[in-house]
Amino acid sequence: MFSKPIVIAEIGCNHKGQMDIAYELIKTAKECGAHIAKFQKRHNKELLTEEQYNAPHPNPRNSYGDTYGAHREFLELTAYQHRELQAYCNEIGIEYSTSVWDTTSAKEITSLKPSFVKVPSACNNHTEMLLTLINEFEGDIHVSLGMTSKEEAEELISLFRDNNALDRLVIYHCTSGYPVAFEDLNLMEITTLNEQYADQVKGIGFSGHHLGIAVDVAAYTLGAPYIERHFTLDRTWKGTDHAASLEPTGLRKLCRDLNATHQSLQFKKGDFVEVEIEQRKKLKYRPR
């Protein structure tokens, strides 16, 4: 039996630094059928070098500040604001989660005790942060494997194995691009992850930055019940993630199609499905 799909609406920083938009994104994700609303938490001066922090944004049209550091600070929500967002998620019945990018952020989100936190592809080799989560966070740890070599992936698995935390680890196939062309998605890697690790880790997921929703259904049928997609209210908004995000109509259709696919993935329980019996009486050829 296939596990039910779990849809994660990756809001990230698509709230544009505004709490009212963050609340609206949570509410809309819930209405569309998503199970989890996920944000991001960064301590930018810890994450970035001084040179990176003070450099101009590589795409000035999408920048919310004069420097990349100022841009990131503009989009950053405080730990208290994350607590408020978590409370709102609890109030309306959608799960809250966050990706953490550094050790300080990991500690801050750990204090909120969500059921899981996410480690993005960019930070899945941040051993200090990973060990902080393994040792101080009680929930599950979801990790994306974009821009990660097979050797690095095995080192990650070994870190969790050595610390008796594999039963809390969910790994995601991911291609780190915004957006990603279909030929670069390499979905068959999901089968490889299942063959190598499904009997060791808690689960397998797919984090997609592509266009449309057909690929996510394929990822689910290949063995990735956790489906994560970036989510926005308007793909034309200023910011680097909006163009690779789903709008409400897309997220609603994705949830609908994944649920329909889950319902259809069954074996027949007998020679005929019940709906066929009456049709067989009317239509089946009877030799004379």
C-alpha positions as CSV (number, residue, x, y, z in Angstrom):
1,M,0.0,0.0,0.0
2,F,1.2,3.5,-0.8
3,S,1.5,5.9,2.0
4,K,-0.9,8.9,1.8
5,P,0.8,11.9,0.2
6,I,1.9,14.7,2.5
7,V,2.0,18.1,0.8
8,I,4.3,20.7,2.2
9,A,3.7,24.3,1.1
10,E,7.1,25.9,1.2
11,I,6.3,29.5,1.9
12,G,10.0,30.3,2.7
13,C,10.4,34.0,2.4
14,N,7.6,34.5,-0.1
15,H,5.9,36.6,2.6
16,K,8.1,39.5,1.6
17,G,8.9,40.2,5.2
18,Q,5.3,41.0,6.0
19,M,3.3,39.1,8.7
20,D,-0.1,39.8,7.1
21,I,1.1,38.1,3.9
22,A,2.5,35.2,5.9
23,Y,-0.8,34.7,7.6
24,E,-2.6,34.8,4.2
25,L,-0.2,32.3,2.8
26,I,-0.9,29.9,5.7
27,K,-4.6,30.3,5.4
28,T,-4.6,29.8,1.7
29,A,-2.3,26.7,1.9
30,K,-4.7,25.2,4.3
31,E,-7.7,25.9,2.0
32,C,-5.8,24.4,-0.9
33,G,-5.4,21.1,1.0
34,A,-1.7,21.3,2.0
35,H,-0.8,19.5,5.2
36,I,2.2,21.7,6.3
37,A,3.1,25.4,5.9
38,K,6.8,25.8,6.0
39,F,9.0,28.9,6.4
40,Q,12.7,29.6,6.6
41,K,14.9,30.9,9.5
42,R,18.3,32.4,9.0
43,H,20.8,34.2,11.3
44,N,22.4,36.1,8.4
45,K,25.5,37.4,10.0
46,E,26.3,33.8,11.1
47,L,25.4,32.3,7.8
48,L,27.2,34.8,5.5
49,T,30.8,36.0,5.4
50,E,31.3,39.8,5.8
51,E,32.0,40.0,2.1
52,Q,28.8,38.2,1.2
53,Y,26.8,40.2,3.6
54,N,28.0,43.5,2.2
55,A,27.9,42.6,-1.4
56,P,25.2,43.8,-3.8
57,H,22.3,41.4,-4.5
58,P,23.2,39.3,-7.6
59,N,19.8,40.2,-9.1
60,P,19.1,43.8,-8.0
61,R,15.6,43.7,-9.4
62,N,14.7,41.2,-6.8
63,S,16.5,42.9,-3.9
64,Y,14.8,44.4,-0.8
65,G,18.0,46.1,0.3
66,D,21.1,47.9,-0.9
67,T,23.3,44.8,-0.1
68,Y,22.6,41.1,0.0
69,G,22.8,41.2,3.8
70,A,20.2,44.0,4.0
71,H,18.0,42.1,1.6
72,R,18.1,39.0,3.7
73,E,17.5,41.0,6.9
74,F,14.4,42.6,5.4
75,L,12.9,39.2,4.7
76,E,13.8,37.7,8.0
77,L,11.2,37.0,10.7
78,T,12.1,36.9,14.3
79,A,11.8,33.8,16.5
80,Y,8.8,35.5,18.2
81,Q,7.1,36.0,14.9
82,H,7.7,32.4,14.1
83,R,6.0,31.5,17.3
84,E,3.0,33.6,16.3
85,L,2.9,31.9,12.9
86,Q,3.0,28.5,14.6
87,A,0.1,29.5,16.9
88,Y,-1.9,30.5,13.9
89,C,-1.2,27.2,12.1
90,N,-2.4,25.4,15.2
91,E,-5.5,27.5,15.3
92,I,-6.6,26.8,11.8
93,G,-5.4,23.2,11.6
94,I,-2.3,23.1,9.4
95,E,1.1,22.0,10.6
96,Y,3.9,24.5,11.0
97,S,7.5,23.9,10.1
98,T,10.6,25.8,9.2
99,S,13.9,25.2,7.3
100,V,16.9,26.3,9.4
101,W,20.1,27.5,7.8
102,D,22.5,27.8,10.8
103,T,23.1,26.7,14.3
104,T,21.5,29.7,16.0
105,S,18.4,29.4,13.9
106,A,18.3,25.6,14.7
107,K,18.3,26.4,18.4
108,E,15.6,29.1,18.0
109,I,13.2,26.8,16.1
110,T,14.0,23.9,18.4
111,S,12.5,25.9,21.2
112,L,9.2,26.0,19.3
113,K,9.1,22.2,19.2
114,P,7.5,21.6,15.8
115,S,7.1,18.0,14.7
116,F,9.9,18.4,12.2
117,V,12.4,20.9,10.9
118,K,14.0,21.0,7.4
119,V,17.6,21.3,6.5
120,P,18.0,22.8,3.0
121,S,20.4,21.4,0.4
122,A,22.8,24.3,0.9
123,C,23.3,23.3,4.6
124,N,23.2,19.5,4.6
125,N,26.9,19.3,5.2
126,H,26.7,21.8,8.2
127,T,27.8,19.2,10.8
128,E,27.6,21.5,13.8
129,M,24.0,22.4,12.9
130,L,23.0,18.8,12.2
131,L,24.4,17.6,15.5
132,T,22.6,20.4,17.3
133,L,19.3,19.2,15.8
134,I,20.1,15.5,16.4
135,N,21.0,16.1,20.1
136,E,18.7,19.0,21.1
137,F,15.6,18.6,18.9
138,E,13.2,15.9,19.6
139,G,11.2,15.8,16.3
140,D,12.0,14.5,12.9
141,I,14.7,16.1,10.7
142,H,14.0,16.4,6.9
143,V,17.0,17.0,4.7
144,S,17.2,17.9,1.0
145,L,19.9,16.3,-1.2
146,G,20.2,18.9,-3.9
147,M,23.7,19.8,-5.2
148,T,25.0,16.8,-3.0
149,S,27.4,14.1,-4.2
150,K,26.7,10.5,-3.5
151,E,29.7,10.5,-1.1
152,E,28.3,13.5,0.7
153,A,24.9,11.8,1.0
154,E,26.4,8.7,2.5
155,E,28.4,10.9,5.0
156,L,25.0,12.5,6.0
157,I,23.4,9.1,6.5
158,S,26.4,7.9,8.4
159,L,26.2,10.9,10.7
160,F,22.6,10.1,11.6
161,R,23.4,6.3,11.9
162,D,26.3,7.0,14.2
163,N,24.1,9.1,16.4
164,N,21.1,6.7,16.4
165,A,18.9,9.2,14.6
166,L,18.0,7.4,11.3
167,D,14.5,6.8,12.6
168,R,14.0,10.6,12.6
169,L,15.5,11.3,9.2
170,V,13.5,12.0,6.0
171,I,15.6,12.6,2.9
172,Y,14.4,14.4,-0.2
173,H,15.5,14.1,-3.8
174,C,16.0,17.6,-5.1
175,T,17.6,19.5,-8.0
176,S,18.8,23.0,-6.8
177,G,17.6,25.4,-9.5
178,Y,14.9,28.1,-9.8
179,P,13.1,26.9,-11.9
180,V,14.4,23.5,-13.0
181,A,14.0,22.1,-16.5
182,F,12.2,18.8,-16.6
183,E,15.2,17.0,-18.1
184,D,17.2,18.0,-15.0
185,L,14.8,16.6,-12.4
186,N,16.1,13.1,-12.6
187,L,13.2,11.6,-10.8
188,M,14.5,8.0,-11.0
189,E,16.9,9.0,-8.2
190,I,13.9,8.6,-6.0
191,T,14.0,4.9,-6.7
192,T,17.7,4.8,-5.9
193,L,17.1,6.5,-2.6
194,N,14.4,3.9,-1.8
195,E,16.6,1.0,-2.8
196,Q,19.5,2.3,-0.7
197,Y,17.9,3.9,2.3
198,A,14.2,3.2,2.6
199,D,14.8,0.4,5.2
200,Q,17.0,2.7,7.2
201,V,15.4,6.2,7.3
202,K,11.9,7.3,8.3
203,G,10.9,8.4,4.8
204,I,11.7,9.6,1.3
205,G,10.5,12.9,-0.2
206,F,10.7,15.1,-3.2
207,S,11.4,18.9,-3.2
208,G,10.6,20.4,-6.6
209,H,11.4,23.7,-8.1
210,H,10.0,23.0,-11.5
211,L,6.9,24.3,-13.4
212,G,3.5,22.6,-13.3
213,I,2.3,19.7,-11.1
214,A,2.5,16.6,-13.3
215,V,6.0,15.7,-12.1
216,D,5.0,15.7,-8.5
217,V,2.5,12.9,-9.1
218,A,5.2,10.9,-10.8
219,A,7.5,11.5,-7.8
220,Y,4.8,10.3,-5.5
221,T,4.3,7.1,-7.5
222,L,8.0,6.5,-7.6
223,G,8.1,6.3,-3.8
224,A,8.2,9.9,-2.4
225,P,5.1,10.5,-0.2
226,Y,6.5,13.8,1.1
227,I,5.9,16.4,-1.7
228,E,7.3,19.9,-1.1
229,R,6.6,22.8,-3.4
230,H,7.3,26.5,-3.1
231,F,4.1,28.5,-2.6
232,T,3.2,32.1,-3.3
233,L,0.1,34.2,-3.8
234,D,1.5,35.8,-7.0
235,R,4.3,34.4,-9.1
236,T,5.1,37.9,-10.5
237,W,6.0,39.3,-7.0
238,K,9.5,40.6,-6.5
239,G,11.8,37.9,-5.1
240,T,13.9,35.0,-6.4
241,D,11.5,32.1,-5.3
242,H,8.2,33.3,-6.7
243,A,8.8,32.3,-10.3
244,A,9.4,28.7,-9.2
245,S,6.4,28.6,-6.9
246,L,2.9,27.4,-7.2
247,E,0.0,29.9,-6.9
248,P,-3.2,28.8,-5.1
249,T,-4.8,27.2,-8.1
250,G,-1.7,25.1,-8.8
251,L,-1.4,24.0,-5.1
252,R,-5.1,23.1,-5.0
253,K,-4.9,21.0,-8.1
254,L,-1.7,19.3,-6.9
255,C,-3.4,18.3,-3.6
256,R,-6.4,17.1,-5.6
257,D,-4.3,15.0,-8.1
258,L,-2.1,13.5,-5.4
259,N,-5.1,12.4,-3.4
260,A,-6.8,10.9,-6.5
261,T,-3.6,9.1,-7.3
262,H,-3.4,7.7,-3.8
263,Q,-7.0,6.4,-4.1
264,S,-6.2,4.7,-7.4
265,L,-3.1,2.9,-6.4
266,Q,-4.7,-0.4,-5.3
267,F,-4.9,-4.0,-6.4
268,K,-8.2,-5.5,-7.3
269,K,-9.8,-7.4,-4.4
270,G,-11.5,-9.9,-6.7
271,D,-12.2,-10.7,-10.4
272,F,-14.4,-7.6,-10.7
273,V,-14.7,-4.2,-9.2
274,E,-18.2,-3.7,-7.9
275,V,-19.0,-1.0,-10.5
276,E,-18.2,-3.6,-13.2
277,I,-20.8,-6.2,-12.1
278,E,-23.8,-4.4,-13.4
279,Q,-22.0,-3.4,-16.6
280,R,-20.9,-7.0,-17.1
281,K,-24.5,-8.1,-17.0
282,K,-25.5,-5.5,-19.7
283,L,-22.4,-5.5,-21.9
284,K,-20.3,-8.7,-21.7
285,Y,-20.5,-10.8,-24.8
286,R,-22.2,-14.2,-24.2
287,P,-21.3,-16.9,-26.6
288,R,-24.3,-18.6,-28.2
